[in-house]
Structures are given as C-alpha cells and as structure tokens.
Amino acid sequence: MRLAYDIVEDADKYIELPTPHDIDEYDMVENFCFTVKIKKKKEILLKAIRGKGAFGRFRHHIADLDLEQDWYMFRDQSYKQIAIDFCEMNGLEYVE
C-alpha cells in the first residue's frame, strides 16, 4: 500500500512503462515481412497482413512457410530494441 500511495503522491519519481497500445505490433509484423529474402514468401506474407484478420493469417502463413523461428527471433529482437530505446530515452541503465 505504501508503494501505491507513493506512486500517486510522487508520480514524478516514476516513469510509466510503454503499454501494449504504445507498441505497434502491426508495424513489427510488416517489417518482418520485408526481411524475408524469398520473394514469393514475402509476397504471400504482405498480402496476408492486409485487412481484418491480418494477425491470424500471418501466424498461419509463417507456419506454412516454415518462418516461425525467424519471426520469433525477429519479434524478440524488436522487443529488446524497444526496451533499449526506452531505457536510453529515460536515462536508465540496462544490462543485455
């Protein structure tokens, strides 16, 4: 309870973390698509991420195209870079 009161009373001492709403996952997915070297696979993914249901189609196609491991590595690196950028922007030290 003390911490909650402190956060409310001295909000200037704390830095708000980015929320999932602040992170553009669609942009992350699209950027991944552009890293795919095989043109046909890239085209399939770029078409899949257009319109309603894009994330579901994307997940389906990365499995079919044997790109799941590549996607998860790309996603993890993207989240890591978001964290690093956040720390640097707020003058926070971090350990990789």
C-alpha positions as CSV (number, residue, x, y, z in Angstrom):
1,M,0.0,0.0,0.0
2,R,2.8,2.4,0.8
3,L,4.2,2.0,-2.7
4,A,0.8,2.7,-4.3
5,Y,0.4,5.8,-2.2
6,D,4.0,6.9,-3.1
7,I,3.3,6.5,-6.8
8,V,0.1,8.5,-6.5
9,E,1.6,11.3,-4.4
10,D,5.1,11.5,-6.0
11,A,4.3,10.4,-9.6
12,D,7.3,12.5,-10.8
13,K,9.7,9.9,-9.3
14,Y,8.4,7.2,-11.6
15,I,8.5,6.5,-15.3
16,E,5.5,4.9,-16.9
17,L,6.3,1.9,-19.0
18,P,5.0,1.6,-22.5
19,T,1.7,-0.2,-22.8
20,P,0.9,-2.8,-25.4
21,H,-1.1,0.0,-27.0
22,D,2.1,2.1,-27.4
23,I,3.9,-0.7,-29.3
24,D,2.9,-1.0,-32.9
25,E,2.8,-4.8,-33.4
26,Y,1.4,-4.4,-37.0
27,D,4.5,-2.4,-37.9
28,M,6.7,-5.1,-36.4
29,V,4.9,-7.8,-38.5
30,E,5.2,-5.7,-41.6
31,N,8.9,-5.0,-41.0
32,F,9.4,-8.7,-40.6
33,C,7.7,-9.4,-43.9
34,F,10.2,-7.1,-45.7
35,T,13.1,-9.1,-44.2
36,V,12.0,-12.3,-45.9
37,K,14.5,-13.0,-48.7
38,I,12.4,-15.3,-50.9
39,K,10.2,-13.0,-53.0
40,K,7.2,-15.4,-53.2
41,K,7.2,-15.9,-49.4
42,K,7.4,-12.2,-48.9
43,E,4.5,-11.5,-51.3
44,I,2.4,-14.1,-49.5
45,L,3.0,-12.6,-46.1
46,L,2.5,-9.0,-47.3
47,K,-0.8,-10.0,-48.9
48,A,-1.8,-11.9,-45.7
49,I,-1.4,-8.9,-43.4
50,R,-3.8,-6.7,-45.2
51,G,-7.3,-6.2,-43.8
52,K,-9.3,-7.7,-41.0
53,G,-7.8,-10.9,-39.5
54,A,-4.3,-10.0,-40.5
55,F,-2.6,-11.4,-37.4
56,G,-4.3,-14.8,-37.7
57,R,-3.5,-15.1,-41.4
58,F,0.1,-14.0,-40.6
59,R,0.5,-16.7,-37.9
60,H,-1.0,-19.3,-40.3
61,H,1.4,-18.4,-43.2
62,I,4.6,-18.2,-41.1
63,A,3.9,-21.8,-40.0
64,D,3.1,-22.9,-43.6
65,L,6.2,-21.2,-45.0
66,D,8.5,-22.5,-42.3
67,L,9.3,-19.0,-41.0
68,E,8.1,-19.3,-37.4
69,Q,11.6,-19.5,-35.9
70,D,12.7,-16.5,-38.0
71,W,9.6,-14.5,-36.9
72,Y,10.1,-15.2,-33.2
73,M,13.7,-14.2,-33.3
74,F,12.8,-11.0,-35.2
75,R,10.0,-10.3,-32.7
76,D,12.2,-10.9,-29.7
77,Q,14.9,-8.6,-31.1
78,S,12.3,-5.9,-31.8
79,Y,11.0,-6.0,-28.3
80,K,14.6,-5.9,-27.0
81,Q,15.2,-2.8,-29.1
82,I,12.1,-1.2,-27.8
83,A,13.3,-1.8,-24.2
84,I,16.7,-0.4,-25.0
85,D,15.3,2.7,-26.7
86,F,13.0,3.3,-23.7
87,C,15.9,3.0,-21.2
88,E,18.1,5.3,-23.3
89,M,15.3,7.8,-23.7
90,N,14.7,7.9,-20.0
91,G,18.4,7.9,-18.9
92,L,18.1,4.4,-17.4
93,E,21.0,1.9,-17.3
94,Y,20.3,-1.6,-18.6
95,V,22.1,-4.9,-18.9
96,E,21.8,-7.0,-22.0
